[in-house]
Amino acid sequence: LAEQADQSSVPDGMNLPEEIARREARLAAMAEAKVKIEARAKARFEQEQAAYEATMARREDKAKATGKKQGGRPPTPPTAGPTPKEQINLTDDESRIMPVSGGGFEQAYNAQAAVDAASMLVVGTGVTQACNDKAQVTPMLEHLAGLPATLGKPDRLLGDSGFYSAANVAACEAHGIDPFLAVKRDEHHPDPIERFSEPPPLAAEASPAQRMAHKLKTQAGRALYTLRKQTVEPVFGIIKSVMGFRQFLLRGLAKVSGEWMLVCMAWNLKRMAALRPKTGS
């Protein structure tokens, strides 16, 4: 067989040693990717197992307190090990597959930005590998708390329903910030009467999340939350459509984070030029 292989014709332009080295490198990359997938699966399982055990503990405590068996289907325990759908990108293994607006999925990062409502300047940036925004509130609060005192202290935080959780509401209050996080997506055609009416009084024993939900139903709360659509949303829109930044050019979470910071710095320079005092000719 070896003699037959030596005598067999080789396609023009093919270098056998280089081809063998290329395939060996590819196999090594695949083996390394397999190890990373298994590590991710282990971390995912540990996180899901902790959440599952916490949920089961709450169900048991409630059953003991009420003396009744909990209704509904119990949560399904997580499965250890990689699932058939788990995969890794060999070009940038730190990126993740994320859903995109309009349908479909892309290999991407999740870029975050905190925008000052008055000036529309970006005061905080972040890039994460998670497509869910709920876990990004606390890191941004800590970043805002570390800004120089000369920049002032934020007193309110506006965010869409993707950032809402009872824990995030409590975190905002712990940082001395009044949260305005949408509990659910707004209806496209709300009842006109609701827009000009006030909600019923709030119970004295209401939780922080309930107080915030009530606040968002007031006319003052709705007016404040509306500012989000005319501050942070235009910033992202202008960065994409006017400045032409629609995808990262670098690879790796650290480099992508730096790239996003530079993009936001470019936006701030553009915005500060528009905010500078106008002098007469």
Phi, psi and omega in degrees: 000322180295319179296319179297322179293322180294326184273347181291151182286143179251131180304146179300138178087352180269131175251110186303313178301319179292322179293319178296317179297321179297316181291323177295320178295324179293319178296322178294321178295322179293321178295320178294321179296322179298319179297318180293321178297317179296323178293319177296319180297321179295315179295320178297316181297318180298320179293314180293325179294320178296318178294321179296314180295323178294320179295316180296322179295320178295320179295319179293318179297320180292322178295320178293322182290323183266341183074014180237148177289138182292132178277174180082169181282130178293154181297148179278129180294146181291159180254130180282156177089164180295142175268163181300336183270352182286136181209173181219147180269121183286340179280317178218093185286354178268349176279167182225155176282123184229147175290148180240156179296140183093356179102155178094182182223153177218155172283117192207178169237162178253108182269134181242151176208134172259128187240134176288128186292331184280315186259344186064024174271142177283124182248357179197139179231163177190151176228132183228162178267359182263136177278346178271134184271351187300324184279002184262354183289310182299313177301322180290323176299318179294323177295314181296325179293335181270001179289154179303144181298334181295339179278350182091170182245128178293142179248347179221151176231119179256133180204152180282182187295341178294340181263356187281135165196155179300324179295323179290325176297315179296322180295320178298314181296325178295332179269007180074025181244135181277115184276141172228074182253119182301130181285327178210171180292141179290145174287146181288328183230074181289161177296125181303329182295324181296329182290340183242019180237162179253146179289161176296160181304149181272143179294147183296328183269019182295147178281166177304320179294321179292322178296319180292317179299320178295318181298323180291342180272347178284159180296322178294318179294319178295321179296319178293316182295330179298335180300333182301322183289341181248013177237285185288324181297314176298326180299311178296320181296318180290320178301320181283307191273325183267312180279347174076019180264105182237351177204152179283145180262341182260171180235148181096141185300317182296315181291320179295322177298318177295321179296317180294324177296319178295320178298315180292327175295320178297319177298316181299320177296318178297318182289319180295328176295325179285333182273347185297149181300136179274129179254146180288155181280000000 
